[in-house]
Amino acid sequence: MLDIKWIRENPQALAEALAKRPSYAASAQSTVDDVLARDEARRAHLGELQAKQERRNAASKEIGNAMRDKNMELAETLKSEVNEIKAFIQNGEARERELDKALADALSVLPNVPLPDVPLGADEHDNVEVRRFGEDLIAARQPRMGNKPKEHFEIGERLGMMDFERAAKLSGSRFTVLSGRLARLERALGQFMLDTHTTEHGYTEVQPPLMVRDEVMFGTGQLPKFRSDLFVAKTLPLGRAAPWGEDLPYEFRKMQPLLFDYLFDNEPRENVQSAIDELAKTHKELAASVSEAYLGRDLYLIPTAEVPLTNLVREEITAHDKLPLRMTALTPCFRSEAGSAGRDTRGMLRQHQFYKVELVSITDQESSLAEHERMTECAEAVLRKLELPFRTVALCTGDMGFGAQKTYDIEVWLPGQNSYREISSCSVCGDFQARRMNARYKDKDGKGNLFVHTLNGSGTAVGRALIAVMENYQNEDGSVTIPEVLKPYMGGLERIESK
């Protein structure tokens, strides 16, 4: 999330930054104007509330003076004024919440501001290549592949270890069943990547939850803008014991008649939600329990381990000497691929469920750009060890993700497609996610608190690495040679052959 103070002071800079992103090009200025108008309305209302509160305090003192002077007429007039002010303030606090939400809603869908060195462009065709690796490997391997290298799904089906038809019977399209040595090869790739990042690159392995709350998805930027890309698991109301009893806080006990009426359909859901939101201001955990018990809750399946790993520092203040934090996780990832209809429909290149090794770094504000280069090199190192040809590109403004300041994509060579395809994406986000999570650190002097900078990258996508190994190490007879670095993970196996 962007800093509203920065937006107030730099409206033109924001408009110019938004205009660099094609989806905002036509509406950049109007978007900024709308945010500023919401901010001004909120500030004006707060100013009026403050003035009313000051007048109420002054009038209360004047009532005392009037009573002391036995000027009962003036005292009654002042009492009437105070009562009117109290009513205004009570209504004004509700209006304040409306204005707060209106501003927060507008800020929550604004994308991050690209760094000055990000290439300008409309889409992936305008990305800028930074470096390549392995062109000699491409040429050297060509003779053993035959005249026309096969795509991974042709190889996998011929081996009898990759089954899309049975997967479709179980779960529909964009799922795969791997078996035998191909299943082991995918597992080997994930373990190899984890071992590389933890033993050579200084990352700490984490095993995070695979389902998270909506505020966690908000923290890393998936919500509210990209809800359609997510899978959600719903728990039903009264799925567990509801909190109850006289020993609970008064703020909750006064809600009990409302909750009772709701159970018998005598109270609308929105009234219960408003009461729970009010309770959360003073008793956050209790409010969460009440919400789950009476309204149910949504838990989102993670689209990437970036989500839980980054949120490990949410609502915390990290000591400066603990930074940088470097974390890695091998997890399943779940994506609806809502905008990918008709793309990569054959094979396992674009799946609803896939494994990925994620890299996340939490840094201070001075170190994030250097950490971005380091993270990208760590991801590249995996492909170098596997001897998979790749190229690294700097994404242009039109191809860069919502929360990123700058992104490098690593694209691996797939001879079956005769093209490079993305296998890793490494992004620096500045304090964009930190503001959404309220994640801060102590400055070097230990006096002030600053927002951390966050980075995330794939180290790498395991399923796509399997595809790349199958296509780059394929032999004309249909077998697949095992890369040297994976042989210890495959029990010394030299190649995978058909059953």
C-alpha positions as CSV (number, residue, x, y, z in Angstrom):
1,M,0.0,0.0,0.0
2,L,1.2,3.5,-0.8
3,D,1.7,6.1,1.8
4,I,-1.1,8.7,1.7
5,K,1.2,11.4,3.0
6,W,3.5,10.7,0.0
7,I,0.5,10.8,-2.3
8,R,-0.6,14.2,-1.0
9,E,2.9,15.6,-1.4
10,N,3.6,13.9,-4.8
11,P,0.3,13.6,-6.7
12,Q,1.9,14.2,-10.1
13,A,4.6,11.7,-9.5
14,L,2.0,9.1,-8.7
15,A,-0.1,9.9,-11.8
16,E,3.1,9.6,-13.9
17,A,3.9,6.2,-12.3
18,L,0.4,4.9,-12.8
19,A,0.4,6.0,-16.4
20,K,3.4,3.6,-17.0
21,R,1.1,0.7,-16.3
22,P,-1.2,0.1,-19.3
23,S,-4.2,-0.8,-17.2
24,Y,-4.0,2.7,-15.6
25,A,-2.8,4.7,-18.6
26,A,-6.2,6.2,-19.4
27,S,-7.3,6.8,-15.8
28,A,-4.0,7.7,-14.0
29,Q,-4.9,11.3,-13.2
30,S,-8.6,10.6,-12.4
31,T,-7.5,7.8,-10.1
32,V,-5.1,10.1,-8.2
33,D,-7.8,12.8,-8.0
34,D,-10.3,10.3,-6.6
35,V,-7.8,9.2,-3.8
36,L,-7.1,12.9,-2.9
37,A,-10.8,13.7,-2.9
38,R,-11.5,10.8,-0.5
39,D,-8.5,11.9,1.7
40,E,-9.7,15.5,1.8
41,A,-13.3,14.5,2.7
42,R,-11.9,12.4,5.5
43,R,-9.6,15.1,6.8
44,A,-12.3,17.7,6.6
45,H,-14.7,15.5,8.6
46,L,-12.1,14.8,11.2
47,G,-11.5,18.6,11.5
48,E,-15.2,19.2,12.1
49,L,-15.4,16.4,14.6
50,Q,-12.4,17.8,16.5
51,A,-14.0,21.3,16.5
52,K,-17.2,19.9,17.8
53,Q,-15.4,18.0,20.6
54,E,-13.5,21.2,21.6
55,R,-16.8,23.1,21.7
56,R,-18.5,20.4,23.8
57,N,-15.6,20.6,26.3
58,A,-15.9,24.3,26.4
59,A,-19.7,24.3,26.7
60,S,-19.4,21.8,29.6
61,K,-17.2,24.3,31.5
62,E,-19.6,27.1,30.7
63,I,-22.5,25.1,32.1
64,G,-20.6,24.8,35.4
65,N,-20.0,28.6,35.4
66,A,-23.7,29.3,34.6
67,M,-24.8,27.0,37.4
68,R,-22.5,28.7,39.8
69,D,-23.8,32.1,38.8
70,K,-27.4,30.7,39.1
71,N,-28.1,31.5,35.5
72,M,-30.3,28.6,34.9
73,E,-31.6,29.8,31.5
74,L,-28.1,29.9,30.1
75,A,-27.3,26.6,31.7
76,E,-30.2,24.9,30.0
77,T,-29.4,26.5,26.7
78,L,-25.8,25.2,27.0
79,K,-27.1,21.7,28.0
80,S,-29.2,21.6,24.9
81,E,-26.2,22.6,22.8
82,V,-24.1,19.9,24.4
83,N,-26.7,17.2,23.7
84,E,-26.9,18.3,20.1
85,I,-23.1,18.1,19.8
86,K,-23.1,14.6,21.4
87,A,-25.6,13.4,18.9
88,F,-23.5,14.9,16.1
89,I,-20.3,13.3,17.4
90,Q,-22.0,9.9,17.7
91,N,-23.3,10.1,14.1
92,G,-20.0,11.6,13.1
93,E,-18.0,8.6,14.3
94,A,-20.1,6.4,12.1
95,R,-19.4,8.7,9.2
96,E,-15.7,8.7,10.1
97,R,-15.6,4.9,9.7
98,E,-17.3,5.2,6.3
99,L,-14.7,7.7,5.1
100,D,-11.9,5.6,6.5
101,K,-13.1,2.6,4.6
102,A,-13.6,4.7,1.4
103,L,-10.0,5.9,1.5
104,A,-8.6,2.4,2.5
105,D,-10.6,0.8,-0.4
106,A,-9.0,3.2,-2.9
107,L,-5.5,2.8,-1.5
108,S,-5.8,-1.0,-1.4
109,V,-6.1,-1.4,-5.2
110,L,-3.4,1.1,-6.2
111,P,-0.3,-0.8,-7.5
112,N,3.3,-0.1,-6.4
113,V,5.4,2.6,-8.0
114,P,8.0,1.2,-10.5
115,L,11.7,2.1,-9.8
116,P,13.2,4.5,-12.2
117,D,15.3,1.8,-14.0
118,V,12.3,-0.4,-14.8
119,P,11.9,-0.5,-18.6
120,L,8.8,1.2,-20.1
121,G,6.6,-1.1,-22.0
122,A,3.1,-2.6,-22.6
123,D,3.6,-6.3,-22.2
124,E,6.1,-9.2,-22.2
125,H,7.4,-8.2,-25.7
126,D,9.0,-5.1,-24.1
127,N,10.9,-6.9,-21.4
128,V,14.7,-6.4,-21.6
129,E,17.1,-9.3,-21.5
130,V,19.9,-9.0,-18.9
131,R,21.9,-12.2,-19.4
132,R,21.9,-15.7,-20.8
133,F,23.4,-19.1,-19.7
134,G,23.8,-22.3,-21.6
135,E,23.6,-21.6,-25.3
136,D,26.4,-24.1,-25.8
137,L,24.4,-26.7,-24.0
138,I,21.5,-26.2,-26.4
139,A,23.6,-26.9,-29.4
140,A,25.5,-29.9,-27.7
141,R,22.3,-31.7,-26.8
142,Q,20.5,-31.3,-30.0
143,P,21.9,-34.5,-31.7
144,R,20.7,-36.9,-29.0
145,M,17.1,-35.5,-29.2
146,G,16.4,-36.4,-32.8
147,N,15.1,-34.1,-35.5
148,K,12.2,-32.8,-33.5
149,P,12.5,-32.6,-29.7
150,K,9.3,-33.6,-27.9
151,E,7.3,-31.7,-25.4
152,H,7.2,-32.9,-21.8
153,F,3.7,-34.3,-22.0
154,E,4.7,-36.4,-25.0
155,I,7.7,-37.7,-23.1
156,G,5.7,-38.3,-19.9
157,E,2.8,-40.1,-21.5
158,R,5.2,-42.3,-23.6
159,L,7.0,-43.2,-20.4
160,G,3.7,-44.1,-18.9
161,M,4.3,-41.9,-15.8
162,M,2.3,-38.8,-16.6
163,D,-1.5,-39.1,-16.7
164,F,-3.8,-36.3,-17.6
165,E,-6.9,-38.3,-18.3
166,R,-7.1,-39.8,-14.8
167,A,-6.3,-36.5,-13.3
168,A,-9.2,-34.9,-15.1
169,K,-11.5,-37.7,-13.8
170,L,-10.4,-36.8,-10.3
171,S,-10.3,-33.0,-10.4
172,G,-11.0,-31.6,-13.9
173,S,-8.6,-29.8,-16.2
174,R,-5.2,-28.4,-15.3
175,F,-4.3,-31.3,-12.9
176,T,-1.7,-34.1,-13.4
177,V,-1.0,-37.5,-11.9
178,L,2.7,-38.3,-11.8
179,S,3.8,-41.8,-10.9
180,G,6.9,-43.9,-10.6
181,R,10.3,-42.4,-11.3
182,L,8.8,-39.1,-12.7
183,A,7.1,-38.6,-9.4
184,R,10.4,-39.3,-7.6
185,L,12.2,-36.9,-10.0
186,E,9.8,-34.1,-9.1
187,R,10.4,-34.8,-5.4
188,A,14.2,-34.9,-6.0
189,L,14.1,-31.5,-7.6
190,G,12.3,-29.9,-4.7
191,Q,14.7,-31.4,-2.2
192,F,17.7,-30.4,-4.2
193,M,16.5,-26.8,-4.4
194,L,15.8,-26.7,-0.6
195,D,19.2,-28.1,0.2
196,T,20.9,-25.6,-2.2
197,H,19.2,-22.6,-0.7
198,T,19.6,-23.7,3.0
199,T,23.2,-25.0,2.9
200,E,24.7,-22.6,0.3
201,H,22.6,-19.4,0.2
202,G,21.8,-18.8,3.8
203,Y,18.0,-19.3,3.7
204,T,16.2,-20.8,6.7
205,E,13.7,-23.6,5.8
206,V,10.1,-23.0,7.0
207,Q,7.1,-25.2,6.8
208,P,4.2,-22.8,6.8
209,P,0.4,-23.2,6.8
210,L,-1.2,-23.8,3.4
211,M,-4.4,-22.0,4.2
212,V,-4.5,-18.4,5.5
213,R,-6.9,-15.7,6.6
214,D,-8.0,-12.9,4.3
215,E,-6.0,-10.3,6.1
216,V,-2.9,-12.4,5.3
217,M,-3.8,-12.4,1.6
218,F,-4.4,-8.6,1.9
219,G,-0.9,-8.2,3.4
220,T,0.9,-9.5,0.4
221,G,-1.5,-7.9,-2.1
222,Q,-3.6,-10.8,-3.4
223,L,-6.7,-9.3,-1.8
224,P,-8.9,-7.5,-2.7
225,K,-7.8,-7.0,-6.3
226,F,-7.1,-10.6,-7.3
227,R,-9.8,-12.6,-5.4
228,S,-10.8,-14.4,-8.6
229,D,-7.3,-16.0,-8.8
230,L,-7.7,-17.7,-5.5
231,F,-9.2,-20.9,-4.1
232,V,-11.0,-20.6,-0.8
233,A,-12.0,-23.2,1.8
234,K,-15.2,-22.2,3.7
235,T,-16.0,-23.2,7.3
236,L,-19.6,-23.3,8.2
237,P,-21.1,-21.3,11.1
238,L,-21.1,-23.0,14.5
239,G,-18.3,-25.3,13.3
240,R,-17.0,-25.1,16.9
241,A,-18.2,-24.0,20.3
242,A,-19.2,-20.4,20.5
243,P,-17.8,-18.2,23.3
244,W,-20.3,-17.5,26.0
245,G,-20.6,-16.7,29.7
246,E,-20.6,-14.0,32.3
247,D,-16.8,-14.0,32.6
248,L,-16.4,-12.6,29.1
249,P,-15.8,-8.9,28.5
250,Y,-18.8,-6.5,28.8
251,E,-18.4,-5.5,25.1
252,F,-19.1,-9.1,24.2
253,R,-21.9,-9.7,26.7
254,K,-23.9,-6.8,25.4
255,M,-23.8,-8.5,21.9
256,Q,-25.3,-11.7,23.2
257,P,-29.0,-10.8,22.6
258,L,-28.1,-9.8,19.0
259,L,-26.3,-13.1,18.5
260,F,-29.2,-15.0,19.9
261,D,-31.7,-13.3,17.6
262,Y,-29.3,-14.0,14.6
263,L,-29.4,-17.7,15.4
264,F,-33.2,-17.6,15.0
265,D,-33.1,-15.5,11.8
266,N,-34.4,-12.4,13.6
267,E,-31.3,-10.3,13.0
268,P,-29.6,-9.7,9.6
269,R,-26.0,-10.9,9.1
270,E,-24.7,-7.4,8.4
271,N,-25.7,-6.2,11.9
272,V,-23.8,-9.1,13.4
273,Q,-20.8,-8.3,11.2
274,S,-20.9,-4.6,12.3
275,A,-21.0,-5.6,16.0
276,I,-18.1,-8.0,15.5
277,D,-16.1,-5.3,13.8
278,E,-16.8,-3.0,16.8
279,L,-15.7,-5.8,19.2
280,A,-12.5,-6.3,17.2
281,K,-11.3,-2.8,18.2
282,T,-10.8,-3.8,21.8
283,H,-10.8,-7.7,21.7
284,K,-9.4,-8.8,18.4
285,E,-9.0,-12.5,19.1
286,L,-12.4,-12.8,20.8
287,A,-14.0,-11.1,17.8
288,A,-12.3,-13.6,15.5
289,S,-13.7,-16.5,17.5
290,V,-17.2,-15.0,17.5
291,S,-17.0,-14.4,13.8
292,E,-16.0,-18.0,13.1
293,A,-18.6,-19.4,15.4
294,Y,-21.6,-17.4,14.1
295,L,-20.6,-16.4,10.6
296,G,-18.1,-19.0,9.5
297,R,-14.9,-18.0,7.9
298,D,-12.9,-18.2,4.7
299,L,-9.5,-19.7,4.6
300,Y,-7.6,-19.1,1.3
301,L,-5.3,-21.8,-0.2
302,I,-1.9,-20.1,-0.8
303,P,-1.1,-19.3,-4.4
304,T,2.6,-19.1,-3.3
305,A,4.5,-19.5,-0.1
306,E,5.4,-15.8,-0.4
307,V,2.0,-15.2,1.4
308,P,2.7,-17.0,4.7
309,L,6.4,-16.4,4.7
310,T,6.2,-12.7,4.2
311,N,3.4,-12.4,6.8
312,L,5.5,-14.0,9.5
313,V,6.6,-10.4,10.3
314,R,3.1,-8.8,10.1
315,E,2.2,-6.6,13.1
316,E,5.7,-7.0,14.5
317,I,8.8,-4.8,15.1
318,T,12.0,-6.7,14.2
319,A,15.3,-5.7,15.7
320,H,17.7,-4.2,13.1
321,D,20.4,-6.7,13.9
322,K,18.1,-9.6,13.0
323,L,17.9,-8.3,9.4
324,P,18.0,-9.5,6.7
325,L,15.6,-12.4,7.3
326,R,15.9,-15.0,4.6
327,M,13.3,-17.8,4.4
328,T,12.6,-20.6,2.0
329,A,9.7,-23.2,1.7
330,L,8.7,-26.0,-0.5
331,T,4.9,-26.0,-0.7
332,P,2.0,-26.9,-2.9
333,C,0.5,-23.8,-4.5
334,F,-3.0,-23.3,-5.7
335,R,-4.2,-20.9,-8.4
336,S,-7.4,-20.7,-10.3
337,E,-5.7,-19.4,-13.4
338,A,-8.8,-17.2,-14.0
339,G,-7.1,-15.1,-16.7
340,S,-5.5,-18.0,-18.6
341,A,-8.3,-19.5,-20.5
342,G,-7.0,-21.2,-23.7
343,R,-3.3,-20.8,-22.7
344,D,-1.0,-23.8,-22.2
345,T,-4.0,-26.2,-22.0
346,R,-1.9,-29.3,-22.8
347,G,0.6,-30.6,-20.3
348,M,1.5,-29.4,-16.8
349,L,3.0,-26.0,-17.6
350,R,0.0,-24.1,-16.1
351,Q,-1.7,-26.0,-13.3
352,H,-4.2,-25.3,-10.6
353,Q,-1.9,-27.2,-8.2
354,F,1.8,-27.3,-8.3
355,Y,4.9,-27.3,-6.1
356,K,7.3,-24.4,-5.8
357,V,10.3,-23.5,-3.7
358,E,9.8,-19.9,-2.6
359,L,12.5,-17.4,-1.4
360,V,11.5,-14.5,0.8
361,S,13.7,-11.8,2.3
362,I,12.9,-9.1,4.8
363,T,15.4,-6.3,4.8
364,D,16.0,-2.7,6.0
365,Q,15.3,0.1,3.6
366,E,18.9,0.5,2.5
367,S,19.6,-3.2,1.6
368,S,16.6,-4.2,-0.5
369,L,18.0,-3.5,-4.0
370,A,21.3,-5.4,-3.3
371,E,19.2,-8.2,-1.8
372,H,17.1,-8.3,-5.0
373,E,20.2,-9.0,-7.1
374,R,21.4,-11.6,-4.6
375,M,18.1,-13.4,-4.6
376,T,18.0,-13.5,-8.4
377,E,21.5,-15.0,-8.5
378,C,20.4,-17.7,-5.9
379,A,17.5,-18.7,-8.2
380,E,19.8,-18.7,-11.2
381,A,22.3,-20.9,-9.3
382,V,19.7,-23.7,-9.2
383,L,19.4,-23.8,-13.0
384,R,23.2,-23.5,-13.4
385,K,23.7,-26.6,-11.2
386,L,21.0,-28.4,-13.2
387,E,22.7,-27.3,-16.4
388,L,19.5,-25.9,-17.7
389,P,19.9,-23.1,-20.3
390,F,18.1,-19.9,-19.2
391,R,17.9,-16.2,-19.8
392,T,17.1,-13.5,-17.2
393,V,14.9,-10.5,-18.2
394,A,13.9,-7.3,-16.5
395,L,10.2,-6.9,-16.7
396,C,8.8,-3.8,-18.2
397,T,6.2,-1.6,-16.5
398,G,3.3,-3.3,-18.4
399,D,4.3,-6.9,-17.4
400,M,5.3,-6.3,-13.8
401,G,3.2,-7.5,-10.9
402,F,0.8,-5.4,-8.7
403,G,3.1,-5.2,-5.7
404,A,6.5,-5.0,-7.3
405,Q,8.9,-2.1,-7.7
406,K,11.1,-4.2,-10.0
407,T,11.1,-7.8,-11.2
408,Y,13.5,-10.1,-12.9
409,D,12.0,-13.2,-14.6
410,I,14.2,-16.2,-15.3
411,E,13.1,-18.1,-18.3
412,V,14.3,-21.6,-18.9
413,W,14.9,-23.1,-22.4
414,L,12.3,-25.7,-23.5
415,P,13.5,-27.4,-26.7
416,G,10.1,-29.1,-27.2
417,Q,8.5,-25.6,-27.5
418,N,11.7,-24.1,-29.0
419,S,11.3,-21.2,-26.6
420,Y,12.2,-19.8,-23.2
421,R,9.4,-20.0,-20.6
422,E,9.2,-18.4,-17.1
423,I,10.5,-20.6,-14.3
424,S,11.2,-18.0,-11.7
425,S,10.1,-14.4,-10.9
426,C,12.1,-12.4,-8.3
427,S,10.6,-9.1,-7.1
428,V,11.5,-6.3,-4.7
429,C,8.5,-4.6,-3.2
430,G,10.0,-1.8,-1.1
431,D,7.6,-1.0,1.9
432,F,4.5,-1.7,-0.2
433,Q,3.6,-5.0,1.5
434,A,5.0,-3.8,4.9
435,R,2.5,-1.0,5.1
436,R,-0.4,-3.5,4.4
437,M,1.0,-5.8,7.2
438,N,2.2,-3.1,9.6
439,A,5.6,-4.8,9.6
440,R,8.4,-2.6,11.0
441,Y,11.9,-2.7,12.3
442,K,14.0,-0.7,14.8
443,D,16.4,1.7,13.1
444,K,20.1,1.4,13.8
445,D,19.9,3.7,16.8
446,G,17.0,1.7,18.2
447,K,14.9,4.8,18.6
448,G,12.5,4.9,15.7
449,N,10.4,2.3,13.8
450,L,10.6,2.0,10.0
451,F,8.7,-0.2,7.6
452,V,10.7,-3.2,6.4
453,H,11.3,-3.9,2.8
454,T,10.1,-7.2,1.4
455,L,11.3,-9.4,-1.5
456,N,10.1,-12.7,-3.0
457,G,11.2,-15.0,-5.7
458,S,10.8,-18.6,-7.0
459,G,13.8,-20.7,-6.3
460,T,12.3,-22.3,-8.5
461,A,8.9,-23.6,-9.7
462,V,9.4,-27.4,-9.2
463,G,6.9,-28.6,-11.8
464,R,8.4,-26.3,-14.5
465,A,11.9,-27.5,-13.5
466,L,10.6,-31.1,-14.1
467,I,9.4,-30.0,-17.5
468,A,12.7,-28.4,-18.3
469,V,14.7,-31.5,-17.2
470,M,12.5,-33.8,-19.2
471,E,12.8,-31.7,-22.4
472,N,16.5,-30.8,-22.1
473,Y,17.7,-34.2,-21.0
474,Q,15.4,-36.2,-23.4
475,N,16.9,-38.9,-25.6
476,E,15.7,-39.9,-29.1
477,D,14.6,-43.3,-27.7
478,G,12.1,-41.6,-25.3
479,S,14.2,-42.0,-22.1
480,V,15.3,-39.1,-19.9
481,T,18.9,-38.8,-18.5
482,I,19.2,-37.8,-14.9
483,P,21.2,-34.6,-14.3
484,E,24.4,-35.2,-12.3
485,V,23.3,-33.1,-9.3
486,L,20.1,-35.1,-9.0
487,K,21.6,-38.6,-9.1
488,P,22.1,-38.8,-5.3
489,Y,18.4,-37.9,-4.8
490,M,17.4,-40.6,-7.3
491,G,19.4,-43.4,-5.7
492,G,22.1,-43.3,-8.3
493,L,19.6,-43.8,-11.2
494,E,21.2,-42.8,-14.6
495,R,18.0,-42.4,-16.7
496,I,14.3,-42.8,-16.7
497,E,13.0,-45.3,-19.2
498,S,9.5,-46.5,-20.1
499,K,7.8,-49.1,-17.8
